[in-house]
């Protein structure tokens, strides 16, 4: 399982980078930092898995906004 994303509100496969990944059996959660995304900035994210036919499948795009702390 892998979490990939890019800055902005639209997921771009060519611009996306792997932010975190897990081996099979690991807890299905991702904890990541915001890096260079400013307060109020957004990241477009997708979770990718290898399905039962050994093909990669991605989730719907999730857009997350960095909160003001």
C-alpha positions as CSV (number, residue, x, y, z in Angstrom):
1,X,0.0,0.0,0.0
2,X,1.4,3.4,-0.9
3,X,0.3,7.0,-0.4
4,X,1.1,9.3,-3.3
5,X,0.4,13.0,-3.7
6,X,1.2,16.4,-5.0
7,X,0.6,20.0,-4.0
8,X,-2.6,21.5,-5.2
9,X,-6.3,20.5,-5.6
10,X,-5.9,18.2,-8.6
11,X,-4.0,14.9,-8.6
12,X,-1.3,14.7,-11.3
13,X,0.2,11.3,-11.9
14,X,3.3,12.9,-13.5
15,X,3.9,15.2,-10.6
16,X,2.9,12.9,-7.7
17,X,5.5,11.5,-5.3
18,X,5.3,8.6,-2.9
19,X,4.8,10.1,0.6
20,X,4.6,6.8,2.5
21,X,4.3,3.1,1.9
22,X,3.5,0.0,3.9
23,X,4.2,-3.7,3.6
24,X,1.3,-6.2,3.6
25,X,-0.1,-6.7,7.1
26,X,1.0,-3.3,8.4
27,X,-1.4,-0.9,10.0
28,X,-3.5,0.7,7.3
29,X,-2.7,4.3,8.3
30,X,-0.4,7.0,7.0
31,X,1.2,9.7,9.2
32,X,3.0,12.4,7.1
33,X,4.3,15.9,7.5
34,X,3.3,18.8,5.4
35,X,6.8,19.6,4.1
36,X,6.7,22.8,2.0
37,X,2.9,23.1,1.9
38,X,2.0,26.5,3.5
39,X,-0.8,26.9,6.0
40,X,-4.0,26.9,4.0
41,X,-2.3,25.0,1.2
42,X,-3.6,21.7,-0.2
43,X,-2.4,18.3,-1.2
44,X,-4.1,16.0,-3.6
45,X,-3.6,12.4,-2.5
46,X,-4.3,8.8,-3.6
47,X,-3.8,5.4,-1.9
48,X,-2.5,2.7,-4.2
49,X,-2.7,-1.1,-3.6
50,X,-1.8,-4.2,-5.5
51,X,-5.0,-6.1,-6.1
52,X,-5.6,-9.8,-6.3
53,X,-4.7,-9.9,-10.0
54,X,-1.3,-8.2,-9.2
55,X,-2.4,-4.9,-10.8
56,X,-2.0,-1.6,-9.2
57,X,-5.2,0.2,-8.3
58,X,-5.6,3.7,-7.0
59,X,-8.3,5.3,-4.8
60,X,-10.4,8.3,-5.6
61,X,-8.5,11.6,-5.1
62,X,-8.6,13.0,-1.6
63,X,-7.9,16.8,-1.2
64,X,-6.5,17.8,2.2
65,X,-6.0,21.4,3.3
66,X,-3.3,22.2,5.9
67,X,-5.0,23.7,8.9
68,X,-4.0,26.8,10.7
69,X,-2.6,25.8,14.1
